[in-house]
Amino acid sequence: MRTSSERPTHAEAGLGAVLDVDTAAIVANWRELARRHGAPAAAVLKADAYGHGACAVAPSLARAGCETFFVAHLGEALALRAVLPAARIAVLNGPNGPQIPSYRAAGIVPVLSSPGQLALWREAGGGAAFLHADTGMNRLGFGEAEMAHLAAEPALLARVEVALLMTHLVASEEPADPANALQRERFARLRALFPAWKTSLANSSGIFLGADFASDLARPGAALYGINPTPGHANPMRPAATLTAPVLQLREIRPGESVGYNATWRAERPTRIATVGIGYADGWPRVLGNTGHALFDGHVLPLVGRVSMDLTTYDATDVRGLAEGSRVTLLGEGVAAETIALWAGTNAYEVLTRIGPRVGRCHR
Ligand SMILES: *Cc1c(COP(=O)(O)O)cnc(C)c1O
């Protein structure tokens, strides 16, 4: 067997931008989240595990004891089924009519969010399903009146085994937001209608709201991948991704010369430009033009000019040791997803989930 030190480097392998994923960090984060929850935790692997490669990380989580996995789409669930033969896989966005046979054939658990979806599942023969109640998001889920109607008409649930009643918090990353207590109270009222059902409440940040927000199954996503579930406080999680891309060319330019489309940046001194093989087609936000930096060996390379489709340019004048073929770090140690999110005017979730399919994934 080759050891990891014998693996070809990304450059040797001819790879462009690469996301290196530390699977052990994701597993450690999952264990830590379950420990803090004081009750089981699922793993939310939607959007290809927030960009980290769902099918690559899922088996490690299953071996660590994770039994329930959430994705958003049926297609994501079917892909996971191929690597998770025995786990419970649930689809947050729920089924439509034509999809029902696939759910049943692959043993996928639908998350039912409306009376219409419940009727589809019941009429197809029922069985295990999760029921999503809306307690304030006003996005997906049974409303309070619809839940009361279900309680009054048990025939609506004929043959349907509700394995979990779940709801989703709107502002769990802000502990002081009154929405948290309000949703917890609404959820308590709904579960009182069906005392035998198990429940699922907290997402990543919800786990950190304390014992009042514990349930039979937490549903962390972001924190598994090292996104800080406690913004404004030290990150208790281990980041799991490092994004690097190769320096394709180094060039020296004179003061007054511009870089990139529309000449949005001009050199004020003799400047060395590093042209790096990543662009907005890889999910590297175009809005980062003239904003933020990459790292090489602890040195900062300011991003200069526009981000183009396949290339991004950096000022490498003050960086020693950088050569054509070197790989710069765009995200990872020293550049958190949260930092890039700040530069790009978005959140860390979007930064990670936008990293596109053209970026290679390497897991260790
Ligand atoms: C995405 C999602 C989660 C995971 O949320 P994180 O904030 O990433 O932990 C949990 N539940 C539902 C319903 C979701 O859509």
The ligand as a Tripos MOL2 file, in Angstrom:
@<TRIPOS>MOLECULE
LIG
   15    15     1     0     0
SMALL
NO_CHARGES

@<TRIPOS>ATOM
      1 C1        -29.5400   22.4950    6.5270 C.3       1 LIG1
      2 C2        -30.4290   22.0420    7.6230 C.ar      1 LIG1
      3 C3        -29.8910   21.6330    8.8490 C.ar      1 LIG1
      4 C4        -28.4230   21.7950    9.1930 C.3       1 LIG1
      5 O1        -28.2180   23.1290    9.5960 O.3       1 LIG1
      6 P1        -26.7590   23.6620   10.0300 P.3       1 LIG1
      7 O2        -27.0090   25.0710   10.4450 O.co2     1 LIG1
      8 O3        -25.9020   23.5470    8.8400 O.co2     1 LIG1
      9 O4        -26.3070   22.7910   11.1390 O.co2     1 LIG1
     10 C5        -30.7450   21.0890    9.7980 C.ar      1 LIG1
     11 N1        -32.0710   20.9960    9.5480 N.ar      1 LIG1
     12 C6        -32.6310   21.4210    8.3960 C.ar      1 LIG1
     13 C7        -34.1050   21.3140    8.2170 C.3       1 LIG1
     14 C8        -31.8340   21.9590    7.4060 C.ar      1 LIG1
     15 O5        -32.3890   22.4010    6.2690 O.3       1 LIG1
@<TRIPOS>BOND
     1     1     2 1
     2     2     3 ar
     3     2    14 ar
     4     3     4 1
     5     3    10 ar
     6     4     5 1
     7     5     6 1
     8     6     7 2
     9     6     8 1
    10     6     9 1
    11    10    11 ar
    12    11    12 ar
    13    12    13 1
    14    12    14 ar
    15    14    15 1
@<TRIPOS>SUBSTRUCTURE
     1 LIG1         1 GROUP 0 **** ****
